Amino acid sequence: MSVTNVSAIPVEMGVQPLESGLGLAPYVSNHDQVESVTRMLVKVETDEDVTGWGEMLVGMKSAAVTKAVIDDVIAPELVGREIGDIRDFVESFYFPYVKVRPFLGAVETALWDALGKKLDAPVYQLLGGKTRDEVDIATCLGILGPEESRTYARRAVDHGFSTLKTKAGPDWREDVERIRAMHDEVDGELEFRLDPNQGWAFEDAVRVATRLEEEGILLQYLEQPVRIDTYGTYASLRNRVRTPIAVNEDAYFPRNLRFLLQADAIDVAVVDLVPAGGILAVRDQVAMAANAGVSVSHHCGFDLGVKTAAVLHTVASTPGINLPPDSTYYGWDDYIIEEPFEVEDGAYPVPDGPGLGITVDEEKVERYRCD
């Protein structure tokens, strides 16, 4: 079965307001405020009328640029190839000045989806079988005031979550107050992750971790507090505090993750199958981290359901991912898959159907298409 066509389809979807169910908008971080999100869907068609789907964020905030890379760089190399030649395909690209891993990650997901449908097998089975039937997830929360944050920490517990990830802003003192308020509200029923998205200086990261430790609050991890490519800073930070230190954006670069592991500089790697270059590549990263005794979680980026399914298959079949992946999937205004995932006791079920185990509603895709 060979590939006949590759399409890149940008869609824009609104995020439910905070006050609505499990809504998230406005989802505030130290670099933006989210009320709607543009995502890129990838559709791979074959000569046997089997279709596979993938998904990624819009690179550089440009749907046109993202679509052009898929249409002009990746599609010509994929059309005519056998659907099962996944590793050979993703390893065939070499551009000395530009990396195309994130685009390959979305396309590779679509290839796994199509291959599973062809073989009438779920992706997790193609990856060696699942080790769990459902995947616990960490709920996410943007930057709010301390008292308002209490409300959403309580909501998280009421929906069965055991972990809450929240963004951090430019004032580390306010972040400490928010974590303290949420911890107090739920009386220790939640573990917290705090993510400044590279926004802090080394000294501020030490202050936050130390202040919380002194109050008996140990974060599950502090995620990417300082900028990428600062291996020595992370090693120093880990030596200064007891709080587990994680990296996310650094994990998008295989070399960076390898250097951090060799320096014994991190406790957790927060990986992502799309920027890694696909499921095969991210499993290689997980193996590298696990062999170094480092825990692993999986990042989310307002996934529309296609990538969510890919993450569930990957996590379920990869024991090295031993911490709940983040998820904001429950917060959309609408859904582009026919049977949306539903949170039950803080977890999603692993799809059992062929391929990714989802059906994309192409009428919905056209309704929210934004090119």
Solvent accessible surface area in square Angstrom, and as a share of the most:
residue,aa,sasa,rsa
1,M,29,0.13
2,S,22,0.14
3,V,2,0.01
4,T,68,0.40
5,N,66,0.34
6,V,11,0.07
7,S,30,0.19
8,A,0,0.00
9,I,11,0.06
10,P,1,0.00
11,V,0,0.00
12,E,77,0.35
13,M,2,0.01
14,G,20,0.19
15,V,8,0.05
16,Q,39,0.17
17,P,71,0.45
18,L,6,0.03
19,E,140,0.63
20,S,44,0.29
21,G,57,0.55
22,L,25,0.12
23,G,0,0.00
24,L,1,0.00
25,A,8,0.06
26,P,52,0.33
27,Y,15,0.06
28,V,38,0.22
29,S,9,0.06
30,N,48,0.24
31,H,119,0.53
32,D,54,0.28
33,Q,107,0.47
34,V,24,0.14
35,E,96,0.43
36,S,53,0.34
37,V,25,0.14
38,T,41,0.24
39,R,3,0.01
40,M,0,0.00
41,L,0,0.00
42,V,0,0.00
43,K,35,0.15
44,V,0,0.00
45,E,54,0.24
46,T,8,0.05
47,D,84,0.44
48,E,84,0.38
49,D,138,0.72
50,V,28,0.16
51,T,34,0.19
52,G,0,0.00
53,W,13,0.05
54,G,0,0.00
55,E,1,0.00
56,M,2,0.01
57,L,97,0.48
58,V,17,0.10
59,G,11,0.11
60,M,153,0.68
61,K,182,0.77
62,S,31,0.20
63,A,27,0.21
64,A,77,0.59
65,V,63,0.36
66,T,0,0.00
67,K,54,0.23
68,A,43,0.33
69,V,29,0.16
70,I,0,0.00
71,D,47,0.24
72,D,101,0.52
73,V,50,0.29
74,I,0,0.00
75,A,11,0.08
76,P,83,0.52
77,E,91,0.41
78,L,1,0.01
79,V,70,0.40
80,G,54,0.52
81,R,59,0.22
82,E,87,0.39
83,I,6,0.03
84,G,40,0.38
85,D,66,0.34
86,I,5,0.03
87,R,113,0.41
88,D,91,0.47
89,F,1,0.01
90,V,25,0.15
91,E,118,0.53
92,S,57,0.37
93,F,32,0.13
94,Y,171,0.65
95,F,82,0.34
96,P,83,0.52
97,Y,205,0.78
98,V,93,0.54
99,K,126,0.53
100,V,12,0.07
101,R,56,0.20
102,P,41,0.26
103,F,19,0.08
104,L,8,0.04
105,G,0,0.00
106,A,0,0.00
107,V,0,0.00
108,E,1,0.00
109,T,2,0.01
110,A,0,0.00
111,L,2,0.01
112,W,20,0.07
113,D,1,0.00
114,A,0,0.00
115,L,29,0.14
116,G,0,0.00
117,K,65,0.27
118,K,87,0.37
119,L,99,0.49
120,D,110,0.57
121,A,9,0.07
122,P,13,0.08
123,V,0,0.00
124,Y,21,0.08
125,Q,106,0.47
126,L,52,0.26
127,L,16,0.08
128,G,73,0.70
129,G,24,0.23
130,K,60,0.26
131,T,84,0.49
132,R,75,0.27
133,D,98,0.51
134,E,100,0.45
135,V,1,0.00
136,D,77,0.40
137,I,4,0.02
138,A,0,0.00
139,T,9,0.05
140,C,4,0.02
141,L,3,0.01
142,G,2,0.02
143,I,38,0.19
144,L,24,0.12
145,G,36,0.34
146,P,47,0.29
147,E,118,0.53
148,E,78,0.35
149,S,0,0.00
150,R,59,0.22
151,T,80,0.46
152,Y,20,0.08
153,A,0,0.00
154,R,79,0.29
155,R,38,0.14
156,A,4,0.03
157,V,28,0.16
158,D,103,0.53
159,H,74,0.33
160,G,35,0.33
161,F,7,0.03
162,S,66,0.43
163,T,2,0.01
164,L,2,0.01
165,K,6,0.02
166,T,0,0.00
167,K,21,0.09
168,A,0,0.00
169,G,4,0.04
170,P,125,0.79
171,D,53,0.28
172,W,16,0.06
173,R,142,0.52
174,E,100,0.45
175,D,2,0.01
176,V,3,0.02
177,E,77,0.34
178,R,3,0.01
179,I,0,0.00
180,R,70,0.26
181,A,7,0.06
182,M,0,0.00
183,H,54,0.24
184,D,88,0.45
185,E,57,0.26
186,V,0,0.00
187,D,125,0.65
188,G,44,0.42
189,E,99,0.44
190,L,7,0.03
191,E,88,0.39
192,F,4,0.02
193,R,0,0.00
194,L,0,0.00
195,D,1,0.01
196,P,0,0.00
197,N,27,0.14
198,Q,60,0.27
199,G,44,0.42
200,W,14,0.05
201,A,54,0.42
202,F,46,0.19
203,E,94,0.42
204,D,32,0.16
205,A,0,0.00
206,V,15,0.08
207,R,112,0.41
208,V,0,0.00
209,A,0,0.00
210,T,48,0.28
211,R,97,0.35
212,L,1,0.00
213,E,22,0.10
214,E,131,0.59
215,E,76,0.34
216,G,63,0.61
217,I,10,0.05
218,L,93,0.46
219,L,3,0.02
220,Q,21,0.10
221,Y,0,0.00
222,L,0,0.00
223,E,0,0.00
224,Q,0,0.00
225,P,0,0.00
226,V,8,0.05
227,R,148,0.54
228,I,40,0.20
229,D,68,0.35
230,T,18,0.11
231,Y,55,0.21
232,G,52,0.50
233,T,39,0.23
234,Y,0,0.00
235,A,25,0.19
236,S,51,0.33
237,L,0,0.00
238,R,76,0.28
239,N,131,0.67
240,R,146,0.53
241,V,16,0.09
242,R,165,0.60
243,T,3,0.02
244,P,33,0.21
245,I,0,0.00
246,A,0,0.00
247,V,0,0.00
248,N,3,0.02
249,E,28,0.12
250,D,0,0.00
251,A,1,0.01
252,Y,47,0.18
253,F,83,0.35
254,P,47,0.30
255,R,127,0.46
256,N,1,0.00
257,L,0,0.00
258,R,99,0.36
259,F,77,0.32
260,L,1,0.00
261,L,22,0.11
262,Q,130,0.58
263,A,48,0.37
264,D,94,0.48
265,A,0,0.00
266,I,2,0.01
267,D,38,0.19
268,V,5,0.03
269,A,0,0.00
270,V,0,0.00
271,V,0,0.00
272,D,4,0.02
273,L,0,0.00
274,V,7,0.04
275,P,20,0.13
276,A,4,0.03
277,G,6,0.06
278,G,0,0.00
279,I,0,0.00
280,L,28,0.14
281,A,33,0.26
282,V,0,0.00
283,R,61,0.22
284,D,80,0.41
285,Q,9,0.04
286,V,2,0.01
287,A,51,0.39
288,M,60,0.27
289,A,0,0.00
290,A,47,0.36
291,N,135,0.69
292,A,54,0.42
293,G,71,0.69
294,V,16,0.09
295,S,30,0.19
296,V,0,0.00
297,S,0,0.00
298,H,0,0.00
299,H,32,0.14
300,C,16,0.09
301,G,21,0.20
302,F,15,0.06
303,D,8,0.04
304,L,1,0.00
305,G,0,0.00
306,V,0,0.00
307,K,8,0.04
308,T,8,0.05
309,A,0,0.00
310,A,0,0.00
311,V,10,0.06
312,L,2,0.01
313,H,0,0.00
314,T,0,0.00
315,V,1,0.00
316,A,0,0.00
317,S,9,0.06
318,T,11,0.07
319,P,90,0.56
320,G,21,0.20
321,I,0,0.00
322,N,89,0.46
323,L,37,0.18
324,P,27,0.17
325,P,3,0.02
326,D,5,0.03
327,S,7,0.04
328,T,3,0.02
329,Y,2,0.01
330,Y,17,0.06
331,G,0,0.00
332,W,0,0.00
333,D,85,0.44
334,D,31,0.16
335,Y,43,0.16
336,I,0,0.00
337,I,5,0.02
338,E,104,0.47
339,E,149,0.67
340,P,52,0.33
341,F,23,0.10
342,E,133,0.60
343,V,33,0.19
344,E,129,0.58
345,D,114,0.59
346,G,2,0.02
347,A,3,0.02
348,Y,2,0.01
349,P,72,0.46
350,V,7,0.04
351,P,15,0.10
352,D,91,0.47
353,G,26,0.25
354,P,59,0.37
355,G,0,0.00
356,L,0,0.00
357,G,28,0.27
358,I,21,0.11
359,T,77,0.45
360,V,11,0.07
361,D,35,0.18
362,E,83,0.37
363,E,140,0.63
364,K,42,0.18
365,V,3,0.02
366,E,102,0.46
367,R,153,0.56
368,Y,52,0.20
369,R,90,0.33
370,C,55,0.33
371,D,104,0.54
